[in-house]
Amino acid sequence: MTADLQDQAYVNEAVLYMALELSNAKWRLAFGEGTRQCHVVIAAGDVASFATGSTASWCPREFGF
């Protein structure tokens, strides 16, 4: 797997980064805004929680989004 990094100047704009690690047993979601990070683990295939954000919705709120 490779990372696609872009160097762009975001002036006065909030940026939220997200990473996914998907396995057969669990999915790990990671959110960050450059200095702080938030991690959530949900059951593999729990698309409803992922799509609605019911499990991971508290992470972006931690960053003020």
Backbone bond lengths (Angstrom), bond angles and torsions (degrees), N, CA, C in turn:
res aa  C-N    CA-C-N  psi(-1)  N-CA   C-N-CA  omega(-1)  CA-C   N-CA-C  phi
1 M - - - 1.442 - - 1.524 108.22 -
2 T 1.286 115.07 140.82 1.454 119.42 178.82 1.522 109.47 -120.54
3 A 1.291 115.89 153.22 1.455 121.46 177.57 1.515 108.72 -98.34
4 D 1.294 115.57 136.90 1.455 121.26 177.17 1.524 107.37 -104.60
5 L 1.305 116.41 98.37 1.451 121.40 -177.23 1.520 110.23 -100.66
6 Q 1.283 115.00 136.45 1.454 120.11 178.44 1.518 108.33 -125.24
7 D 1.301 115.87 135.51 1.447 121.16 177.78 1.520 108.19 -99.28
8 Q 1.318 115.03 100.67 1.449 119.70 -179.87 1.522 108.49 -127.89
9 A 1.276 116.13 145.82 1.456 121.11 178.72 1.526 109.33 -90.12
10 Y 1.314 116.44 110.61 1.456 121.94 175.56 1.518 107.10 -101.79
11 V 1.297 116.01 103.96 1.453 120.81 -178.04 1.522 108.56 -97.48
12 N 1.326 115.51 122.30 1.465 122.29 178.95 1.523 112.59 57.19
13 E 1.316 117.32 32.69 1.457 121.54 175.99 1.515 108.62 -128.65
14 A 1.316 116.02 139.49 1.452 121.16 177.66 1.523 109.48 -83.34
15 V 1.316 116.58 137.60 1.455 122.45 178.95 1.520 107.95 -124.73
16 L 1.318 117.03 129.26 1.449 122.50 177.57 1.522 107.96 -117.43
17 Y 1.323 116.88 119.61 1.464 122.38 178.32 1.519 108.79 -93.45
18 M 1.331 116.63 146.32 1.457 121.10 179.56 1.520 109.30 -136.96
19 A 1.333 115.95 138.63 1.463 121.64 176.55 1.526 108.13 -129.67
20 L 1.318 116.16 146.92 1.465 122.35 179.39 1.514 110.03 -124.79
21 E 1.311 116.20 138.32 1.466 122.02 170.55 1.528 105.72 -126.20
22 L 1.319 116.34 110.49 1.459 121.80 -174.26 1.518 110.68 -107.34
23 S 1.338 116.38 128.49 1.462 120.94 175.51 1.526 107.90 -133.14
24 N 1.306 116.92 -179.82 1.465 121.19 -179.97 1.520 112.43 -73.55
25 A 1.333 118.16 -22.78 1.459 121.41 -176.14 1.527 113.05 -100.26
26 K 1.338 116.79 -39.86 1.462 119.26 -176.53 1.522 110.53 -151.64
27 W 1.304 113.97 158.24 1.456 120.85 175.90 1.517 107.87 -115.46
28 R 1.311 116.09 131.44 1.460 121.46 176.87 1.524 108.14 -106.04
29 L 1.327 115.50 127.71 1.457 121.93 178.23 1.520 107.56 -114.15
30 A 1.297 116.42 133.11 1.462 120.63 178.37 1.523 108.45 -126.61
31 F 1.314 115.04 133.44 1.454 122.21 178.14 1.518 108.51 -122.28
32 G 1.302 116.52 146.67 1.454 120.12 177.65 1.507 110.73 -158.44
33 E 1.332 114.84 159.40 1.451 119.50 179.19 1.526 111.26 -126.03
34 G 1.319 116.12 17.65 1.457 120.45 176.77 1.511 112.94 115.95
35 T 1.337 117.02 -40.35 1.455 119.88 179.85 1.519 112.63 -119.90
36 R 1.325 117.20 -33.78 1.466 121.14 179.80 1.521 109.90 -108.68
37 Q 1.336 115.70 152.00 1.459 121.18 179.34 1.515 110.21 -130.72
38 C 1.321 115.19 155.79 1.455 122.55 177.43 1.525 107.67 -140.43
39 H 1.336 117.52 134.37 1.461 122.04 -178.29 1.525 109.25 -123.21
40 V 1.323 115.87 138.64 1.460 122.53 177.38 1.515 107.95 -134.23
41 V 1.334 117.03 140.11 1.460 122.04 175.98 1.524 107.77 -118.30
42 I 1.342 116.50 127.87 1.456 121.18 176.40 1.529 108.26 -125.63
43 A 1.313 116.38 163.10 1.465 121.13 179.47 1.526 109.23 -65.58
44 A 1.329 115.42 142.80 1.467 120.33 179.21 1.521 109.46 -60.69
45 G 1.303 115.24 134.87 1.454 120.60 178.31 1.510 114.94 83.34
46 D 1.325 117.84 0.08 1.461 120.80 179.22 1.525 108.80 -78.94
47 V 1.322 114.52 69.71 1.462 121.38 -175.01 1.523 110.61 -65.70
48 A 1.324 117.70 -32.27 1.464 120.46 -178.94 1.524 110.59 -61.62
49 S 1.327 117.57 -46.21 1.466 120.45 178.77 1.514 111.16 -64.69
50 F 1.315 115.53 -39.33 1.467 118.99 -179.28 1.520 111.16 -69.18
51 A 1.327 116.72 -44.54 1.465 120.95 -175.99 1.524 112.25 -69.49
52 T 1.323 116.84 -40.37 1.461 119.67 -178.20 1.513 111.76 -83.99
53 G 1.308 116.64 -17.91 1.454 119.83 -178.61 1.512 112.95 76.46
54 S 1.337 117.07 13.23 1.457 119.54 -176.74 1.520 111.94 -64.31
55 T 1.330 117.69 -30.85 1.453 120.35 179.28 1.518 111.40 -88.55
56 A 1.312 117.36 -40.93 1.458 120.61 -172.94 1.520 113.91 -100.67
57 S 1.333 117.64 5.18 1.457 118.42 -173.61 1.515 113.37 -68.14
58 W 1.319 118.64 -21.78 1.462 119.70 -179.15 1.510 111.84 -71.73
59 C 1.315 118.67 -24.59 1.468 120.53 -178.86 1.525 112.37 -62.76
60 P 1.315 119.86 -55.54 1.457 118.48 179.12 1.527 112.80 -59.45
61 R 1.339 118.20 -31.43 1.465 119.94 177.49 1.531 110.09 -64.96
62 E 1.336 117.35 -31.10 1.458 120.46 176.94 1.522 110.83 -60.70
63 F 1.319 116.55 -27.64 1.466 121.35 -177.45 1.521 111.67 -98.07
64 G 1.319 117.51 2.16 1.458 120.70 177.44 1.523 114.29 85.58
65 F 1.324 117.90 20.75 1.467 120.63 177.98 1.504 109.99 -94.93
